[in-house]
Structures are given as structure tokens and as C-alpha cells.
Amino acid sequence: MLLALTAEQKRRRWLALAVVASAYVLSFFQRFAPAGIAQDLAAAFQTSAASLGVLAATYFYVYTVMQIPTGILADTLGPRKILALGGLIGGLGSLMFGFAPTLDWALAGRTLIGLGVSVVFIAMLKLIAVWFEENRFATLVGVGMLVGNMGSVLAGAPLSGLSQATGWRGVFIGVGIISLFLALGIWLIVRDRPDAGSDAHPPRFDRTVVLAALLSVLRNRATWPAILVNTGMSGSFFTFAGLWATPYLMQVHGMERPVAANHLSLWFGGFAIGCFFIGTLSDRIGRRKPVLIVTAHLYAALWLLWLSGLTMPLWLSYSLFAMMGLTTAGFSLTWACAKEVNPPLLSGMSTSAANMGGFLAAALLQPLVGWTMDRGWGGQLLNGSRIYDLAAWRSGIDHPAIDYGGLQWSGASDGACSGGPGRRQDDNPRHSGTI
């Protein structure tokens, strides 16, 4: 499908995408930042692993709860309003987190951060769906993920180094200020649709129609494979890489903090690159399912290899983390899967439904891992933060990681996404697509 856009509209859509992608960079940074400064947070607030897990997971609690409302708001109010408001709230939350004198203040700031950034991704998908051709959707989502993942890369080695040099609080204060400026830029530049300046108005749904539309997405059996695969792959990724990876590598494998942070950055960097190439490959071959199955199986296999406890040279562990990043990117196809088996009018709701599973998994597992580790803690402290032995770490991370690897494996094998670009459903919210 070709869109009849003027040269000015084509220029505006790329400018809008650039601004929103910049906001997505901050979203990714906030999502994974606790992993890079976990030791600092534990020392600053004198927290146990369980409390640290709750602090990190607060982001995911709010993010998960907001996924369905965000999809509804993206389809009704439009991306511009919710993105600008989200940037304002997220910026204030980051400032509160940076200035937090106690753990309670940090939790409140983290809550506002999660609330603010929760709207960015779904709103970006909505803008891509409205402003760009259907056969470019997965590619552009991959581009957005590639750019956004620069935030996760920054949350690895760069954040670790900067926090050691200047303190972690100053980093979050600066991020908060940047977020406020981006909110202003979004309000000035972004438009909801190409005809936003005309007499046309976006569709306005009453409550009954919105509920019916949401139920149609959830009742559509073809939507659920995408939800389950996303839950398995992104859930394990967010849980480990979002908090526990750096301290695990330091305490279990004896890595120095910069080396551990470098591993995390390689994972994030591989993920960023993988999102772009996997989306592009899927669009070119016109299929989702084969690409998703291959990446899901490789991801599960790499998890099992890493958790086996094998001693490996540094070059091999670096390579393993980079490969885990590349294969993790497979779950980026689940948003296209969910969108393509539901009506175009419900693209916001369908993608948010697919997105919700992974964040719910992380919200539950991050504190659960910490609670399990605390039960095996031997009382060791280093610079005010708890030190856990291998047995405690394994009790915390082995089972969730393997369980979720198994979930995504079975989900990928159950027939997720046999469709591809161009398989769009009609605009009837009651229509259920099939795979």
C-alpha cells in the first residue's frame, strides 16, 4: 500500500520518527539502568536483593498495567498527546529518582519513570502504522528498536563508568532534564496522522466500542501466540539484563565491574543490531514464523549454555553475550504478528497486548529472583552491598530463565505468525483474523 503524501509530509514523518525514537532511547536507558548501578543502589539505600528487585521492577509494574490503556489511548487520543505527557511525567520521575534521599522516594520516582515511558513504544508503533507503508512496518520497527537500544547500550558500560566518575544521581538528573526537552519537541513536531491539519478527525470511540474492540483483540486466538512468545523471550531478557546481569558476572564469575558492564553492553548492542536485521529479513521474505522459530530456539539454547556454569575464556563469553543479543531480537517480530492478525484500526491495542506479557514477567520475576537469593544469603557484605554465592544465584536465576526459555520455545512452535507483510485485516473491530 502506497500513501499519497506530499514532500513536506514525507519530511515531517521522518522528523517525527526521529524525535520519538530519541524518547525511546531514554525509555530503554531507564529500563536497564538498574543493572549498571545495582551495587551503587544497594549501597546507597542499604537494600536487600528482594528490595532491590522491587525497586527495579516498579518500572515494569507500571509499564505492564499501562500497556492496554496505552493502546486504547494511542487509538483514540493519538500519539502526540500521550507522548508529550509521558515525557513530562518521566522527566519529573527521573529528577525525583536522582534526588531521592530514601528508598521510598526512589520507588516513587521509579514509578513515575515507568508511567511516563510506558507510552513511548506503542505510540511509536501507531505512528509507523499510520504514516508509513504496510510493507515497511517490520523494517521501521527494527530501525526504531535499533535506535532505541542505544539507550540500553548506554545503560551498560557507559553508565557504569559515568556513575563511578560523577555519581549515579547526576546521571538521572541529567536524563530527567533531557526528557522534559523531548516532551516539548514532541508537542511541536509530531502529528497523529497525515491529514492532521485538515478537517478530518481521528476516530472517537465510546466506552462500549473501545471495550468491544479490546475484547476482539484478546478473543482472537491468532493474537495469543505472539503474546506468549513475547512473554517468554522478553520476560527472561528484561529480568536478567534489567538488573541481575552485572552483579551476577561480578560475584559468580569474578569479573571486574567494567568487564561485566562490557558484557551487558554487548548483549544490548547485539539486540539492537538484531532488531534491525531480523525485521528487514522478515519483510523481505514476507514471512514471520520461520524467522521467529529459528531465533527463539537459538535463544533458548544459548541460555542453557550460559547457565550450565562452564568456565570459558573471555573472548568466548563476550561472543556468547553478543549472540544472545542477536537472538533476543527475534521477539521484535511479535508486534508485527499481533498487528497483522487484527484490524488496522486496532493496531495500537493489538501491539500493546503482545507487548504486555514480557513486562508482566519481568515485574514478577525481578523481585522473585531477589527474594529467592536472600533466602540463601550467607551474610557477606562488601561496601554496604550483599554478596551472594553461586548456590544463591542459581536458586534465583536458573529456574525463571529456563522456565521462560521453555515457554517461548513452545510458543514459537505452536504456529505463531505464519502471515507476513500485507496480511491486514479490515477495520471491523469484531473481525478476528487467523494465522
N, C-alpha and C positions, 0 to 999 in steps of 0.2 A: 504494500500500500504506500503510495506516494502522497505526501502532504503538499498542498498548494500554498507555499509560504513565500513571502516577499524576501528580498535580500536582507532587509532590516530585521525581519522576524528570524531569519536564519542566524544572523549575527547575535541577536538577543538571546536565542535559545542556548547558544554555546556560552555566552557570558553568564547567563543564569545558572547553567550547569556547573560552571567553574566556581561560582560563589557558593553554591550548595555543596559541591564536593569539598570545598575548603572547610565548611561546617562539619562535614562528615569526617574530615581529618581529626578535628577536635573530639568528635564522638568516639572514634577509635582510640585516641590517646587516653581519654577518660576511662574507657572500658578496661584497658590493660595496664594503666599506670600503677595500680597497687602492686603488681608483680615486681616492677622495677625498684620499688621503695618499701617492700614488705618489711625488711629488717628495720628501716627507719621508723615506720609507723608503729611497729611492735615496741620499739624503744621509747618513742615519743609519748605513747598513750599507755604503756605498761600492760599490753593486752596479751591474752592467751591466744592460741591458734583459733579457737572457736570464735572469740570476739573479733579477731582479725578477719576471719571468714565472713562474719556478719557485716562488718564494715565494707568489705569489697562487694559482697553480694547485694547490699542495699541498692546499688545501681541496677542490678538485674531484677530485684523485686519490682521496682517502679517501672522499669523498661518492659517487663513481661505484662504487667497489668495494663500498660498503655498501648500495647500493640493493636488490639481490636479497636479501642476508641480512636487511635491514630488513623487506622484505615478508614473508619467512618468519617472522621474529620477531613481527611485528605479528599474523600469523595464528595463532601458537602461544602465545608468552608473553603477548601482549596489549600494548596501547599504554602502559598505566600504568607498567609496569616499565621498558620501554625508554626512555620519555620522561624519567623521573626520573633514570635512569643517564646518559642523554645530556646532560641539563642539568648534572649534576655534572662530567662529563668536559669538556664545552665550556667551563664556567666556569673550570676549572683551566687549560685551554689558553689562554684569553683572558688570565688572570693571567700565565702564562708568556710570552706574546707581549708584553704590556705591559712586563714587567721584563727582556726579552731583552737581554743585553749584546752578543751577536754574531748574525750571520745564522743560524748553526746552531741557536741557541736559539729564534730566531724561527720557523724552519722546524718545529722540534719543537712549539712552541706552536700554530702554524697547523695542524699535523697533528691535534693533539688537538681543536682547534676543529672541523675538518671531521668528525672521528669523532663528536663529541658532537651536532652539529646535524644530521647526516645522517639521523637517525631521525625528526625532527620532522614533516616534511611527510607522509610515508607513514602515520605513526601518526595524524595528524590526519585524513587521508582515511579510515582504518579506523574511527575514532570516528564520523565523519559517516555512513559507510555503515551502522554498527550502530545508532546512536542516533536517526537521522532517517529520514524517509520517502524512498523512492527518487526521487519526482518533485521533491524539493528538493535533490538531491545537487549538481548543477552550480551552482545558485544559492548554496548554502552554501560550496562550494569557492571560488566567486567572492568571497564575503564574507571567507573566510579569507585569500585572496590579497590582497584589498583591505587588510585589517588588517595582514597580514604585510609588505606592501610599504611600510608606513610605515617599516620598518627600512631599506629601500633608499633612501627619500627622506631619512632621517636620515643615510645614508652619503654623500649628495651635499653640498649647500651647508652644512647644519648641522655635519657632521663637519669639513669643510674650515675653517669659521670657528672651531669649538671647538678644533681642533688647533693653529691659529695662535695662539689666545689662551692655551691652557693646556698644549699639547703633546699629541701623539698617544698617548703612553704612558699618561697618566692616563685617557684615554677608554677604553682597552681594559681597564685595571684595574677601572674602574667597571662596565663591561659584564660582566666576569667575576663580580663580586660579585652583580649583579642575576641572572645566570644561576643561581648557587647558590641564591638565594632562590626562584626559579621552580621549580627542581627539587624543593624541599621542598613548595611549593604544589601541584605536580602529584601528588606522592605522597599528599597529604592529601585532595585534591578529586576527582581523575579516577578513574573506574571503567571497566572494559573494556566492560561491556555492561549493559543494564537489569536483568538477573537476577543481577548480580554478588553480591548479598547473599543469594541463595537457595542451595539445594543444587545448582543447576546448575553445570556445569563447562565451561570452554571446550574446544573440540575439541583433542585432543592427537594429533599426527601422529607416527608413527615415521619414521625417516630415509627408508625406501623410499617411503612415501606422499608425504612432502614433495618428494622428488626427482621423483616421477611427476607431482605437481601442478605443479611449476615447469616441467617439460618440456612439460606440456599447454598452459601459457600461451605458451611460446616456439614450440611447434609449431603453434599456432593461427595460421593465415595472417592471420586478421582482426585480430590484435594488432599486426602489423608496420606497417601504415600509420600508426597512432598513434605508434609508436616513431620512425619516420623523420621525420614532421612535427615531432615534439618535438625531435629531433636538429638539424634544420635551423634552426628558429626560435629555440629557446632556446640552442642552441650558439653562434650568432653574437651573440646578446644577451649571454650571460654572458662571452664572450671580450672584447668591446669595452667594454661598460658596466662589467664587473667589474674592469677595470684600466686600459685604454688610453685611454678617452674623454677624461678631464680633461687629461692631458699632451698628447694629440693636438690638442685645441682650443687649448691654450695655445701650443704650439710651431708648429703649422701655420697656425692662423687668428689668432694673435696676441692671443688673449683673455686678460684678467686672470684670475687664479685664481678669484675669486668668480663672475665671469661664466660661466666654464667649468663650475664646480660647479653653477650655477643650471641650465644646460642638462641636466646629468646628473639633477638633481632633477626637472626637467620630464619627462624620459624615464621615470623611476621612478614619478612621480605619475600620468602617463598610463597606465602599465602597471597600476597599482593600480586606477584607475577602470575601465579597460577590462576587467579580470578580472571585476569585479562585473557590469557591464552585459552583457558578452558571455555569461557564464554564465546570467544571468537571461533574456536573449533566446533562447538555445538551449533552455532549459527551457520557455519559453512557446510557442515554435513547434513543440516536440517534435522538432527536428532538430539534428544536429551538423554534418554535412558542408557544407551551403551556407554557414553562418557561418564555418567553418574555411577554406574555399576563398577566400572574399572577403578575410578578414583576412590570409591568407598571401600572396596576390597583392599586396595593398596594401603589406605589409611589405617584400616584395622590391623593389617599385617605389621606395619611399622610400629603401632602402639604395642603390640605383643612383643616385638623385638626389643624395643626400648625398655619395657617393664620386666624383661627377663633378668635384668641385673648383670648382664655381661659387661666385663671390663673391656673397653675399647680405646684405641688411640684417639687423640684429639681431632685429627682430620676426619675420622670416621663418625664421631659424634656430631661434628659440625655438619657433615654431609647428611646424616640422618635427620637432623632438625630441619635442614633446608628441604629435604624430600617430604617430611611431614607437612611443611608449609604448602608445598605444591599440591599434595593430595588433599589436604584440608579444604582447598579451594573448590573441590567438587560440589560442596553443598550450596555454592552460589547459584547453581542451576535450579535449585528447588523453587526459587521465586518465579522464574520463568515457567516452571512446571505448573505451579498453582495458578498463575495468571492465565495460562493458555487453556485450561480446562474450565474456566469460569467466564461469564460475560465481561466484555471490556469495561463496561460501566462500573464493575466491581473490582477493578484491578487493585485498588488500594486495600480493600478488605481481604481479598484473596492472598496477596503477598504478605500482609500483616499476619494472617492466620498461619502461613508457613513459617514466618519468622519467629512466632511466639514460642515454639517448642524448645529451641535451643536456649533461649533466655530463661525460660522456666526451669530447665535442667540445671543451668548454672546457678540460679537463685537458690535452689535446693541443695545442690552438691557442694558449693563452696563452704558454707558453714558446717555441713555434714562431715566433710573431709577434716576440717579443723577440730570438730568435736571428737571424732574418732582418734585423731592424733593425740589430743590432750589426754585421752584415757591411757595411752601408752607412754606418756611423758615421764622421763626419769628424774626430773628436777633440775636438769642442766640449764645454765643461763650464760649468755655471752653478750656483754654490753647492754644488758637490760632486756634482751630478747631471748625467747625459749629456743633450745636446741633439741632436736628430735633424732633418735637413732633410726637405723634402716627399718627395723620392725615396725616402729610407729608410723613412719612414712608409708610403708607398704600397706598397713592396715587402713590408711586414709585414702590413698590414691589408686591402689590396684583394682579394687572391686568396681568403683564407679567407672573408671576408664574402660575396663574390659566389658562391663555390662553395657555401657553405651556404645562401645565398638560393636558388640553383638547386635544391639538394636538397629544401628544404622546399616549393618550388614544385611540383616534380614529384611529391613525396609527397602533397601536398594534392590533386593532380589524379588520383591513382591510385585514388580511391574510399575515402578514409578516412572512416569514421564516417557511414554513411548511416542508422544507427539513431538512437535518441533515448531519453529517459526512459521507463522501463517495460519496455525490452527487456532483461530479465535472463535469464541462463542458469541452469540448475539447479545443484544442489550437487555433481554428479558431477565430480570433478577431471579425468576423462578426456574430458569433453564439450568439443568445440571449437565455439565459436559462429561464426557467419558474419555478414558485414556486409550 
